[in-house]
Amino acid sequence: MIVRFNPRPEDLQHLQVGPLGPHLPSFATLVSQQGYCSGTGWLKVRLVAKLSRWLPRPTRRCCAFAACADLAFDHERRPCGQ
């Protein structure tokens, strides 16, 4: 049986940090509405939370962010198991 991703607000609270933190609940709702299973949903939410913690560091440059975004996009588009 597949368990659908359906996080409670209190489960998301500790992940709501950085500039993307306030948007995490709506992102989690979107992931839930798209029908992801619990494991994959949490992976996606934690990835956004990590990005949000990474963004405000003063040593980060725009080109580094673009490179990370490209890698994440490539990873998401890869067929399962590769």
Backbone as a ProteinNet text record, in pm:
[ID]
protein_1_A
[PRIMARY]
MIVRFNPRPEDLQHLQVGPLGPHLPSFATLVSQQGYCSGTGWLKVRLVAKLSRWLPRPTRRCCAFAACADLAFDHERRPCGQ
[TERTIARY]
83.4	0	89	62.1	137.7	77.8	163.1	119.7	143.7	38.7	47.3	111.1	181.2	242.8	133.8	121.9	20.8	73.8	168.9	231.9	140.7	159.7	88.6	168.6	103.3	175.3	286	263.8	365.5	488.2	469.9	583.5	671.3	612.3	685.9	752.6	707	747.1	898.7	966.9	1111.5	1190.7	1127.6	1194.4	1176.1	1091.5	1058.1	1161.4	1277.1	1384.7	1429.1	1495.6	1548.5	1440.9	1480.9	1387.9	1272.5	1289.6	1181.5	1093	1132.7	1059.6	911	871.3	727.9	648	715.5	647	643.9	712.3	722.3	587	494.8	364.8	288.4	292	220	289.9	423.8	495.5	458.5	452.3	414.5	272.2	184.1	46.3	45.2	124.4	134.3	186.3	290.6	347	240.9	165.6	59.1	-49.4	-89.9	-194	-150.4	-19.7	30.9	37.8	6.3	-6.6	121.6	223.8	349	334	412.5	413.4	489.5	475.1	530.2	682.1	753.8	900	948.5	893	932.4	889.7	772.4	725.1	818.1	859.1	950.9	1086.8	1132.8	1260.5	1253.4	1143.7	1126.6	1119.5	1044.7	1030.1	1164.4	1236.9	1367.5	1467.5	1459.2	1547.4	1522.9	1397.5	1365.2	1410.3	1394.4	1438.9	1590.6	1663.8	1810.5	1850.1	1781.8	1808.2	1781.7	1675.8	1640.8	1747.3	1805.2	1912.9	2040.4	2060.3	2181.2	2178.4	2062.9	2049.9	2104.9	2076.9	2116.6	2265.1	2344.6	2487.1	2552.4	2627.9	2683.6	2787.8	2846.9	2950	2892.2	2761.7	2698.6	2686.4	2706.8	2694.1	2583.7	2534.1	2423.8	2462	2583.8	2623.6	2626.4	2662.2	2661.1	2518.2	2424.2	2283.7	2234.1	2270.6	2227.8	2281.3	2405.6	2463.9	2388.5	2352.7	2275.7	2137.2	2074.6	1942.1	1948.7	2053.1	2069.9	2086.5	2167.6	2188.1	2058.5	1983.3	1856.4	1758.5	1752.9	1662.9	1702.4	1832.1	1879.3	1846	1863.5	1834.7	1685.8	1600.1	1455.3	1409.2	1477.6	1435.9	1494.2	1585.6	1644.4	1541.9	1543.7	1451.7	1482.4	1381.9	1399.8	1512.4	1590.2	1696.2	1825.5	1835	1960.4	2024.6
-117.2	0	125.2	216.4	340	443.7	501	604.9	740.1	815.8	946.6	1050.1	1142.7	1252.8	1348.2	1364.6	1452.9	1503.9	1599	1643	1731.5	1723.6	1811.1	1940.7	2052.2	2179.4	2174.3	2103.3	2095.2	2014.9	1925	1850.3	1936.8	2039.3	2128.5	2243.8	2272.1	2392.4	2404.6	2296.4	2304.9	2323.3	2300.8	2317.9	2457.6	2537.7	2670.3	2773.4	2768.8	2863.3	2927.5	3040.9	3107.6	3175.3	3227.8	3306.3	3226.1	3097.1	3014.8	2952.5	2966.1	2905.7	2935.4	3061.6	3092.4	3025.6	2984.5	2924	2771	2714.7	2568.9	2499.8	2550.1	2482.5	2478.2	2585.9	2583.6	2491.1	2483.3	2388.2	2244.9	2218.2	2084.5	2049	2146.1	2123.4	2087.8	2158.3	2130.1	1988	1950.8	1815.5	1711.8	1738.7	1647.6	1636.2	1749.9	1750.2	1676.7	1673.7	1603.4	1453.1	1405.7	1262.5	1188.7	1259.5	1191.8	1104.3	997.5	912.7	985.5	938.2	1006.4	1024.5	919.6	927.8	1030.9	1029.3	1123.5	1265.1	1279.6	1411.6	1474.8	1395.9	1449.6	1481.7	1402.8	1434.3	1570.6	1596	1723.9	1840.8	1823.4	1930.1	1957.1	1852	1871.7	1936.5	1906.8	1969.9	2121	2161.7	2305	2369.9	2299.6	2353.4	2371.6	2276.1	2289.3	2405.3	2420.4	2532.9	2664.3	2669.8	2791.1	2825.9	2725	2751.4	2794.9	2746.2	2774.8	2915	2961.7	3088.1	3211.5	3233.9	3361.7	3376.7	3274.9	3285.9	3389.1	3482.5	3593.8	3551.3	3433.6	3390.9	3326.7	3309	3246.7	3346.3	3296.7	3380.3	3325.1	3410.7	3373.5	3255.8	3254.8	3146.8	3012.2	3012.4	2888.5	2837.8	2929	2890.1	2832.6	2896.5	2848.4	2708.1	2683.3	2549.8	2446.4	2480.8	2388.3	2362.9	2466.8	2451.9	2360.2	2375.6	2288.9	2143.8	2119	1982.7	1922.9	2002	1952.6	1921.6	2007.5	1984.8	1857.6	1841.4	1720.9	1596.2	1602.6	1488.2	1451.9	1551	1527.3	1468.4	1497.9	1453.7	1318	1263.8	1134.4	1023.9	921.4	809.9	740.1	676.4	607.2	505.9	497.6	398.8	438	559.7	600.8	715.3
0	0	0	-88.9	-99	-4.3	78.3	171.4	105.3	86.7	21.4	113.3	53	126.2	172.7	302.3	360.1	494.5	491	615.5	699.9	829.2	922.1	935.1	959.6	974.6	1079.3	1188.9	1293.9	1248.7	1151.9	1098.3	1008.3	949.4	860	934.6	1054.6	1126.3	1142.2	1178.2	1201.3	1072	958	828.6	771	832.4	779.5	822.5	757.6	785.1	654.1	665.3	546.6	464.5	349.5	267.4	207.7	192.1	135.6	243.3	369	480.2	483.2	466.4	470.1	357.2	251.4	136.4	142.9	241.6	249.3	265.7	349.3	359.7	226.7	150.4	22.2	-77.2	-70.7	-155.9	-117.4	13.5	59.5	15.9	19	-27.6	-175.9	-254.5	-397.9	-421.8	-348.9	-362.8	-325.7	-220.9	-178.6	-285.8	-342.4	-445.4	-571.6	-595.4	-713	-692.7	-572.3	-546.8	-515.2	-469.4	-436.8	-313.8	-308.9	-190.7	-79.8	40.7	157	148.6	113.1	106.9	7.3	-111.6	-216.1	-180.7	-122.4	-81.3	20	120.1	221	161.2	65.5	-1.4	-69.3	-137.8	-207.9	-109.8	-2.2	97	165.4	200.9	264.9	170.5	42.3	-55.7	-61.2	-61.6	-62	68.9	181.8	311.2	312.6	256.7	249.6	159.7	48.7	-40.5	32.1	110.5	183.4	287.7	351	447.3	375.6	255.3	177.9	117.3	75.3	2.6	74.2	201.8	261.5	292.6	270.3	301.7	210.2	268.6	190.3	87.1	102.9	7.6	-117.7	-121	-237.1	-351.3	-468.7	-587.5	-675.7	-758.7	-847.2	-937	-988.1	-1078.6	-1005.8	-876.3	-798.8	-783.9	-760.4	-749.1	-881.3	-992.5	-1124.4	-1150.3	-1110.2	-1128.8	-1046.4	-921.4	-837.1	-895.8	-947.1	-1006.6	-1129.1	-1209.2	-1325.6	-1284	-1180.7	-1133.1	-1080.1	-1003.9	-949.5	-1061.4	-1162.2	-1275.2	-1349.1	-1376.2	-1444.9	-1365.1	-1232.4	-1148	-1152.3	-1149.9	-1152.7	-1285.9	-1392.5	-1524.8	-1563	-1480	-1507.3	-1488.1	-1572.8	-1552.5	-1419.2	-1359.4	-1232.4	-1241.4	-1135.2	-1127.9	-1193.9	-1246.3	-1311.9	-1239.3
[MASK]
++++++++++++++++++++++++++++++++++++++++++++++++++++++++++++++++++++++++++++++++++

